Amino acid sequence: MGLGSAKQITLARARQLAADARAALAEGNNPLSIRTTTTTTPTFGEMADDVIEALSPSWRNEKHIAQWKMTLAVYAAPLRPLLVDEVTTDHVLSVLQPLWNKRPETASRLRGRIEKVLDAAKAKGHRHAENPARWRGHLHHLLPVRQRLTRGHHAAMAYADVPELLSDLRQRGGVAALALEFLILTAARSGEVMGARWEEFDLDHAIWTIPAHRMKAAREHRVPLTDRAIKILEKLRMLESESFVFPGKKVGTPLSTMAMAMALRRMTTEHVTVHGFWSSFRDWAAEQTSFAREVAEAALAHVVADRVEAAYRRTDLFEKRRELMQEWGEYLELDAYANSVPELKVVSAQ
């Protein structure tokens, strides 16, 4: 009785099939007659694809989905042809060890994703053994413990220097420069700005409503718009983009993720980041205004950590935030270009 090609059947799987055949024979059954021609056990690759398909509707970020697909297709490639009940600790180590020290963050995420796939296989009855990708009490003993990352704050520009930066920014033109200024004026995240669509804006009432599926906290967020922010939007209307407010080079695509970062890099020798303007705004609000902390936190769309406080908060403090953002806009208007928007360049997405 053949057990299959050695190119497709691992030694561990062959031993299991042989044991099953002997057990059938011991019970008086012919293993050849009861053996099915096809297996109902999926491969690791098939199970991984099923898990991604099942979970992706709950992931709001397309980049997150792409990362799952890439890591499980490329880094976990040796596991994909194996049946899910064949995957052992040695198999998992073979894909993790080459990355563990060179790319520790990637390796850690890959391990977690492999563990997720194998847990799903066990939940569906395709595996019965312990999960070989489990960290605590298992791989913890076989791989060096990663040093906990020191997650510092994003490098931020001092708020006193932001008006001068905007003065320079307004002379440059281009969609990336306008997007960066708009981000500073609204204290929004880069992803929220790049993905902004025209239907989200009510210019008559100076409100930008970001839908829940585009917010990190999965909750709709209203942003009051200053006069300067509205002038930027009116200028961008001239680009006749039907979808994205800040369009990219290709029709129907948003501004690239690096466009604002590159615009900032060309303007300053300081080590600052686009996200760091959140801190600039927050420091200014705390040190230069009398607005309550809750107003500034609401402007940044921060979730209230205290559950009791969150339960009793019935408003998004919009009108107070409008006053705050108006003061922020006035603070930034310390240059001669306050009421003008530079001519847009053809290479708008660079």
N, C-alpha and C positions, 0 to 999 in steps of 0.2 A: 504494500500500500504506500503510494507516494504521498508526501506531505506538502509538495509544492517546490517551486524553484528556490534555490539557495540565494538567488539575487533578490527575491522578494520576501522570503520567510527567514526571520532571524533565528538564531539557535534557541533562544528562549521560547519563541513562539513554536518552533518545531518540537521542543520538549513537551510543551503544553498540549499540542495536538496529539503527540504520541501517547501521553498519559490519558487523554480523553478516549483514545481508541482502545487502549488496554482496559480501561474501566468499562467500556461498552462490551468488549469481548468477555470480560469476567462476568458480566450480567447475562451472558448467553446471546448477545446481539452481534450481528455482523457490522463492524464499523464502516465497511464500504457501503452498506445499504442505507445507513442512517446519516451518512455524511452529506451535508448540503453542498450544492455546487457553487453557491455564492455565500459570502459572509455578510451578516447584518451589522458587523462591527465596523464603524467608519475609521478612516485614517485620521491621524492627527490634523493633517491639512484640511480635510473635509470638516472636522469638528471645529477647527479654528474659524473657518469661513462661516459656519453656521452661527457660532457665538458672536462674531462681528455683526452679522446680519440681524441677529436677535437684539443686540444691545445698541446698535447704532442709532435707532430712533430716539434714544434717551440722551444721546450725546449732541450738544448744540454746536460744537466746534468741528467743522469739516477737517481741520488740521489734525484733531485728535483721532478721527476715524482713519485718516491716511497713515498716521503713525502706527496704529494697531496693525493695519494691513501690511505695511512695510516690514515691521519688526518680525511678524509671524511668518512672512513670506520669504524674507531674506536671511535674517539672523537665525531663524528657527527652521531653515530649509532642510537640514538633515532629519528633522523630526517628522516632516510632512508625509512621507510615504509610509511611516510606521502606523500600524493599527493602534488606536488609543490605549488598548489594554496591553500593548507591548512596550510602551515607553517606560524606561527605567531611570534610576538615578544617574547611571553612567551616561545615558543619552542626554539627559538634561545638562549635566556637567560639561559634556562635549561642546555644547553651544554657548554656555555661559562663561567658561574659563577663558577663552580668547578675548572676551570683552571686559572681564571683571575688573582688571586693574587699569586697562587702557581707557575704557569708556564706562566708568562705574554707574553713572546715572542711567545710561541706556541699558546696561546689563541688569540693573535692578528692576527697571520697568519691564524688560523682557521676561525675567523670572516670574514677576507677578502675572503677566499675561499668559504664560505657559500654565501656571498654576490655575488660573481661571478656566482655561480650556479643559484641563484635565478634571477639574471639579465639575464642570458641566457634563463631561463624559460620564463621570461617576453618578451624577444625579439622574442621567438618562439610562443607567444600567449597563453602560458599555465598559465600565471599569469597576473592579472590586478592591483592588489593592490600594494602599495608602498613596497619597499624592507625592510623587518624587520631586516636585518642584517646591514643596513646602519649605519655608525658611526656618521657622521656630522649631527647634528640636530635631532638625534634619539637615538641610544644607548649611545651617548655622555652624555645624561641626565640620563641614567639608570645605567651606570657602572663607577667606579672611573677612572679618567684619569690616564693612565700609565705615570710614570716618564720617560722622554726621556733618552734613553740609552746613557751613555758616552762612545763613541767608541774610545778607545785609540789605539795607534799603537801596532802591535804585538811585544811582548818582543824580543829584538834583542841583539845579542852579539856584543860587540865592535869589529870593524874590526881588531884592533891590536891583538886580541885574537884568531882570526879565523885560522891563520897558525898553531898554537899549537894544536888547536882542530883537524885539518886535520891530523897532525902528529899522534895523538892518534887514529883517525878514521881509518887510513890506516893499523894499526896493528891489527885491530879487524876482518877484513874480513866479508864475508857474503853479500848478495845482498842488504840488508837494508843499510849497511855502504857504499857500493859503490854507491847506489842511492842517499844517502845524500851528498856524496862528489860531485857526478855529478851535483846535484842541485846547490850546492855552486859554482862550476866552471862555470856553464852556466847561473846563476841568473834566473833560471826558477821556475815556480810554481810547487808545489808538484804534483798536478793533471796532469800537462803536463809531468812530469818525469815518474810517475807511469803508465800512459797510453801510453808511447812511444812505437812505433812499429818499427821493423827493416826496413820496407819499407820507413820510413821517413828519413833515414840516407844516406848520400852520403859521405862515408869515404874517397874516393879518393880526394874530394874537401873540406873535413872537414866542412860539412854543415849539420845541422839538420833542416829540414823543417817541422814545426808543422802545420797541416792543419787547416783551419778556424774553422771547427766544434769542434775542441778541445781547441780553444782559447777563453778566457773570452770576448775579444772584437770581436769575430766572424770574425777575419781577419788573413790570413796566416802569420806566423812569422818564419823568418829564423834566426837560431842561429849559429854563428861561433864557431867551436870546437877547443879547445886547444889540444896540444899534449897529455897532461895528460887525457883529456876527451876521446880521441881516444883510449888510452891505456886501459881505463876502458871498453870501448865498445868491444875491441878486446878480453879482458879477458872474458867478459860476453858471447861472441860467443861460448865459450867452454861449456856453459850450454845447447846448442842446443835447445833453445826455439824458436819455429817457429813463434810466434806472438809477445809477449811482451818482450821488452828488459830487463825489471826488473820483472821477473816472480814471482808469488806467490807460495804457497805450492801446490795448486791444479793445475793440468795441464790445460793450457789454460786460467788461471786467472792472473791478474797483482798483483804486490806487494800490501799488504793491506794498507789502509789509515793510520794506526797507526804505521806501521813498522819503518818509519824514525823517527817519534816522540819518539818512545820507544828507538831507538838506541841513539838518542840525550840525552834522559833523563838518560840513563845509564852512560853517559860520563861526565856529568857536574851537579853540584849542583845549578848552576845559573838558574833563571827562564827565559829561552829563548825558542823561538819557531822556528820551521822549516821555517815558512814564514818570520821570523825576519831576515833571512840572506839576504833578499832583501834590508833591511835597512842597513845592514852591507856593502853590495856592494855599495849601493848608497852613503853612507857617505864616503867610501873610494874614490870613483870616484870624489866626490866634493872636498875633502880635500887633496888628494894625487896626483891628476892628473890635467893636463891642458885641458882635453877634454871638449868640449862644453856641456852644460846641455842637449841639444837635443839628443846628442849621448847616454848619460847615460839613458835618458828616453826611447829612442828607444830600448836599450838593455833590458829594463824591459818590453817592449811591451806595454808601457803606451800610451793610446789614447791622441792625441793632443786636449786639451780642446777648444782652440780658433779655431772657424770654419774657419776664414779667413786664419790663419796659416796652418790649416789642408788642406785647398783647394789648397794651393800653394806648399805644400810639395809633391814632385814627387819621392822621393827616401826613402828607409828605412835605409840609411846611413850605409849600410852593411860593406863596407871596413873599415870605421872608427871604427865601432863596433868591427870588427875583431882585430884591433890594441888595442882597449880598453880591450877586453877580454883576449888578449895575455898578457897585462900588469898585469891584475888581476891574471891570472894564475901564472905569474912569482912572483908576490907578495906572493902568497900562498905557493910557493915552498921554504920554509925556514926550511926544515927538511931533514933528511937523507933518506927519503923514497920517494923522488920525482919521481923517475923513476921506481918504482916497484908497483905492485898490489898484495896484499896478497892473499894467497890461499883461495878459496871459501869453505865455510862450507856446509855440507849437509843440515842443517836447515837454508836454505838461506833466507826464508821469515820472520823469527822471528826477 
